[in-house]
Amino acid sequence: MAGIVEWFGAMQAQDLNSVLWSLGVRLPGMTLPEVVAATERGEVVRTWPMRGTVHLIPSADAHWMLELAGVRALTGVARRWDFLGLDEKTAHQAMDVLAAAVAAGGGRLTRSECLAALTDGGISVEGQRGYHLLWYVSQRGVTAIAPNRGTEQTFVLLDEWAAERNRPSREEGLAILAKRYFRSHGPTTVKDFAGWTGLTVTDCRKGINAAGLTAVDVDGVEMWADPEVLDAGPATGWWALPGFDEYMLGYKDRSMMATKEQLAKIIPGGNGIFQSTLVRDGRVMATWKRTLGKKAVTVTVQSLADFDLDEARPALEPFAAFVGLPLVLKSL
C-alpha cells in the first residue's frame, strides 16, 4: 500500500471511504479491513500537504511536503482569523495545547477529544473555529490525521507517527513532486501540475526540468510524462473508481477523461462533489452509487455512454469483494 501512495505522491483523502477504495482498486484481493489495518502501520498519513486539502501521503515525506507546498495555504490565514475572531497568539496557543494533549493522551486523540482539550485550554471552538484550528495545527506540522477510531477521526503527533523523515532540499523536493505527479497522472500539462500542488508555475517548471521527464505533443499542447510510463502504454479495460480518485481529481482540464456533458453529471451543479465513475480504456462511461445492506451491496449505474451493463460487472465485483458482500447490480 505504501508503494502505491508513494507512486502517486499524494492521493486526495478528504473523503475517507473514497481513498480507501482508491487503494483497494489498486490492491487486487485486499479487503476493506485489510486496507484499514495497513494504514495503521505508520507508513502513510493523512494531512494537508497542498492546496489546503487532505491527502494521503508517505509519512516520511509529510514534513518536507508541508514545508514546500502546504505552507502556501497559510498565506491568507490572517483574513480567515479576522472572520473567525482568532489571532496569531491564539493559533499558536492551540498548537501548544494540542501537542501537550495528544502526548498526554497516549499519542492519539479523537477529534472530539482534541476539541475538548482546546476548550479546556481556554480556546473557543464554536462555529468553524474548531475545524480551522485542527487544520492549522496540522498544517504547521504538529499533528496529522490517523486512522479512525470507530467512526471518529483521530489525530497523532506527526513527529511520532513519521518515525522516519526524508529531508530533500527544496530543489530535490520539487523534482520528487514532479516525478511522482507526471508518472501517475501524465501526460499532462504544467498548468495541471501547478493546480495539483498549488505551487507557482515557475517552481513547477523547475521541478519538471530536474525530474527527467519527456515532453509530449498532444493535439498541439505541450505535455509531460515519465518516459517509463510512456513505454508501458495506457491502462485499458474497465475500472470502477470512487468519486474522489486521482484519476479525476488530479487535473484542471478533464477533457481527456470525459465530455462537458458527462462532467456536468459527474460533478452535478459544479459543486465539487464528484460521483464515482465507471471507466473503460481511460474514458468515463457511467457513474455509480453503492448502498451497503446486511446481505448485499447494491450498485446503481447511470450510463453516460452506450454499453452493455454486463460489460461493467467484472469491474464492480472487486468492490463487492472489498466490502465483503455479494453484488446486486442495477441501472437507472
C-alpha positions in Angstrom: 0.0 0.0 0.0 2.8 2.4 0.9 4.3 1.9 -2.5 1.0 3.0 -4.2 0.8 6.1 -2.2 4.4 7.0 -2.9 3.9 6.3 -6.6 1.1 8.8 -6.8 3.0 11.3 -4.5 -0.3 12.2 -2.8 -3.9 10.8 -3.1 -6.8 13.1 -2.3 -8.3 11.8 1.0 -10.9 14.4 2.1 -13.4 11.6 1.9 -12.1 8.6 3.8 -14.3 5.9 2.1 -13.2 7.1 -1.3 -9.5 7.0 -0.6 -9.8 3.5 1.0 -11.3 2.2 -2.3 -8.8 4.2 -4.3 -6.2 2.0 -2.6 -8.4 -1.2 -2.8 -9.0 -1.0 -6.5 -5.2 -0.9 -6.9 -4.6 -3.7 -4.5 -6.4 -6.7 -6.0 -7.7 -9.2 -3.5 -7.3 -7.0 -0.4 -10.4 -6.3 1.7 -11.5 -3.1 3.4 -10.4 -4.4 6.9 -7.0 -5.3 5.4 -6.5 -1.9 3.9 -7.6 -0.1 7.1 -5.2 -2.3 9.1 -2.4 -1.4 6.6 -3.0 2.3 7.3 -2.2 1.7 11.0 1.4 0.8 10.3 2.5 4.4 10.2 3.9 4.3 6.6 1.2 6.7 5.3 -0.6 9.6 6.9 -3.5 12.0 6.1 -2.7 15.6 6.3 -2.9 18.9 4.3 0.3 18.8 2.2 -1.0 21.1 -0.6 -4.0 23.2 -1.7 -5.3 23.1 1.9 -6.8 19.8 1.1 -6.5 16.4 2.9 -4.3 13.9 1.1 -2.8 10.5 1.9 0.9 10.7 1.6 4.0 8.8 2.7 4.6 9.6 6.3 8.3 10.1 5.8 7.6 12.8 3.2 5.0 14.7 5.3 7.3 17.3 6.8 9.0 18.4 3.7 5.8 18.4 1.6 4.2 20.7 4.2 7.1 23.0 4.2 7.3 23.1 0.4 3.7 23.1 -0.8 1.5 23.0 2.3 2.8 26.3 3.6 1.2 28.2 0.7 -2.2 27.5 2.2 -1.2 29.8 5.1 -0.8 32.9 3.0 -4.3 34.0 3.5 -4.8 32.8 7.1 -4.9 36.2 8.7 -8.0 37.1 6.7 -9.6 33.8 7.9 -8.6 34.6 11.5 -10.3 38.0 11.2 -13.5 36.2 10.1 -13.3 33.7 12.9 -12.2 36.1 15.6 -8.8 34.5 16.0 -5.3 35.9 16.1 -1.7 34.6 15.9 -1.4 34.3 19.7 -4.5 32.1 20.0 -3.5 29.9 17.0 0.0 29.3 18.5 -1.6 28.6 21.8 -3.7 26.0 20.1 -0.5 24.3 18.8 0.9 24.1 22.3 -2.4 22.9 23.8 -3.0 20.1 21.2 0.7 19.0 21.3 0.5 18.5 25.0 -2.9 16.9 25.0 -2.1 14.4 22.3 1.1 13.5 24.1 -0.7 13.1 27.4 -3.4 11.0 25.7 -1.0 8.3 24.7 -0.1 9.8 21.4 -3.5 9.8 19.9 -6.8 11.6 20.4 -10.2 11.6 18.7 -11.4 14.7 17.0 -13.9 15.3 19.9 -11.1 14.8 22.4 -9.0 17.4 20.6 -11.8 19.9 20.6 -12.4 19.3 24.3 -8.7 19.8 25.0 -8.8 23.2 23.2 -11.9 24.2 25.2 -10.3 23.1 28.5 -7.3 25.2 27.4 -9.5 28.3 27.2 -9.8 28.4 23.4 -13.3 28.6 22.0 -14.1 26.1 19.2 -17.5 27.4 18.4 -18.7 27.5 14.8 -15.9 26.9 12.4 -13.1 27.8 14.8 -12.6 24.2 15.9 -12.1 22.8 12.4 -9.8 25.7 11.5 -7.6 25.2 14.5 -7.3 21.4 13.9 -6.4 22.2 10.3 -3.9 24.9 11.3 -2.1 22.8 13.9 -1.7 20.0 11.3 -0.7 22.5 8.6 2.1 23.6 10.8 3.3 20.0 11.1 2.5 19.4 14.8 -0.3 16.9 14.3 -1.8 14.8 11.5 -4.9 12.7 10.9 -4.6 9.0 11.9 -7.0 6.2 11.0 -10.4 6.4 12.6 -11.3 5.0 16.0 -14.7 3.5 15.2 -16.3 6.2 13.1 -14.4 9.1 14.5 -11.3 10.8 13.1 -8.2 10.7 15.3 -5.1 12.9 15.5 -1.5 12.0 16.3 1.8 13.9 16.7 3.4 14.0 13.3 6.9 13.7 14.7 5.9 10.4 16.4 3.8 8.9 13.6 6.5 9.7 11.0 9.3 7.8 12.7 11.5 8.1 9.6 11.8 11.5 8.0 13.1 12.3 4.5 14.9 15.6 4.1 15.3 16.6 0.5 16.5 20.1 -0.5 13.9 22.4 -1.9 15.1 21.7 -5.4 15.1 18.0 -4.8 11.6 18.2 -3.4 10.3 20.0 -6.5 11.8 17.2 -8.7 10.3 14.5 -6.5 6.8 16.0 -6.7 7.1 16.4 -10.5 8.4 12.9 -11.0 5.6 11.4 -8.9 2.8 13.6 -10.4 3.7 13.0 -14.0 4.3 9.3 -13.7 0.9 8.8 -12.1 -1.1 11.5 -14.0 0.8 12.1 -17.2 0.9 13.0 -19.9 -0.4 16.3 -18.8 0.5 20.0 -18.5 2.5 22.3 -16.3 -0.8 24.1 -15.6 -2.3 20.8 -14.2 0.8 20.2 -12.1 0.5 23.7 -10.7 -3.2 23.2 -9.9 -2.4 19.9 -8.2 0.4 21.2 -6.0 -0.7 24.8 -5.5 2.9 25.8 -6.4 3.9 28.6 -8.8 4.4 27.8 -12.4 8.0 28.8 -12.0 8.6 26.3 -9.3 6.7 23.7 -11.3 9.0 24.2 -14.3 12.0 23.9 -12.0 10.7 20.5 -10.8 9.9 19.3 -14.3 13.4 20.3 -15.6 15.0 18.3 -12.8 12.8 15.2 -12.9 13.9 13.6 -16.1 10.6 13.9 -17.8 9.7 13.6 -21.5 7.9 16.3 -23.4 4.9 15.1 -25.4 2.8 16.9 -28.0 -0.9 16.2 -27.6 -3.1 17.9 -30.2 -0.6 20.8 -30.3 -0.4 21.1 -26.5 2.9 20.6 -24.7 2.5 17.9 -22.0 5.0 16.0 -19.9 5.2 12.4 -18.9 7.5 9.8 -17.3 9.3 8.0 -20.1 9.0 4.6 -18.4 5.2 5.1 -18.1 5.1 6.1 -21.8 6.9 2.9 -22.7 4.4 0.8 -20.7 1.4 2.2 -22.6 -2.1 3.3 -21.4 -4.2 1.5 -18.9 -7.0 -0.4 -20.6 -10.2 -2.3 -19.6 -13.0 -1.4 -17.2 -12.4 0.2 -13.8 -14.8 1.2 -11.0 -13.3 4.2 -9.3 -14.5 6.3 -6.4 -15.6 9.9 -7.0 -12.6 11.5 -5.3 -10.0 9.4 -7.1 -6.8 11.0 -8.5 -8.0 9.7 -12.0 -10.4 12.7 -11.9 -9.2 15.0 -9.2 -5.6 15.4 -10.3 -6.4 17.8 -13.2 -7.7 21.2 -14.1 -8.6 20.0 -17.7 -10.6 16.8 -17.6 -11.4 16.7 -21.3 -9.3 13.6 -21.9 -11.5 11.6 -19.5 -15.0 12.9 -20.2 -17.1 15.3 -22.3 -18.5 18.5 -20.9 -21.9 16.9 -20.9 -20.6 13.9 -18.9 -18.7 16.2 -16.5 -21.9 18.0 -15.7 -23.3 14.7 -14.4 -20.1 13.6 -12.7 -20.0 16.9 -10.8 -23.7 17.9 -10.5 -24.1 21.6 -10.2 -20.3 22.0 -10.3 -20.3 21.8 -6.5 -17.1 19.9 -6.1 -18.8 16.7 -5.1 -17.6 14.1 -7.6 -19.6 11.0 -8.4 -18.0 7.6 -8.6 -17.2 6.6 -12.2 -17.1 3.6 -14.3 -14.2 3.9 -16.8 -13.4 2.0 -19.9 -10.0 2.5 -21.6 -9.5 5.8 -19.8 -12.8 7.3 -20.7 -15.8 7.7 -18.3 -18.8 5.5 -19.3 -21.1 5.9 -16.3 -21.4 7.0 -12.7 -22.3 4.6 -9.9 -23.6 4.7 -6.4 -23.5 1.9 -3.8 -25.8 1.0 -1.0 -24.5 -1.3 1.7 -27.1 -3.7 3.1 -26.8 -6.6 5.5 -26.9 -9.2 2.9 -25.6 -7.5 -0.3 -24.1 -4.3 -1.7 -26.4 -2.7 -4.4 -24.6 -0.8 -7.1 -26.8 1.5 -9.2 -25.3 2.6 -12.5 -26.2 5.7 -14.5 -24.9 5.3 -18.1 -23.2 8.3 -19.7 -22.4 6.4 -22.9 -23.6 3.4 -24.8 -22.6 0.0 -23.3 -24.0 -3.2 -22.0 -24.2 -3.2 -18.2 -22.9 -6.7 -18.0 -19.6 -5.4 -19.5 -19.1 -3.4 -16.3 -19.8 -6.2 -13.9 -16.2 -7.6 -13.7 -15.1 -4.1 -12.6 -17.7 -3.9 -9.8 -17.3 -7.4 -8.5 -13.9 -6.5 -6.9 -15.6 -3.7 -5.0 -18.2 -6.1 -3.6 -15.4 -8.4 -2.5 -13.7 -5.4 -1.0 -16.6 -4.7 1.3 -17.3 -8.4 1.8 -20.8 -8.6 0.3 -22.4 -10.1 -2.8 -23.1 -7.7 -5.6 -26.6 -6.6 -6.8 -26.3 -4.6 -10.0 -28.9 -2.1 -11.2 -29.2 0.6 -13.7 -31.2 3.9 -13.7 
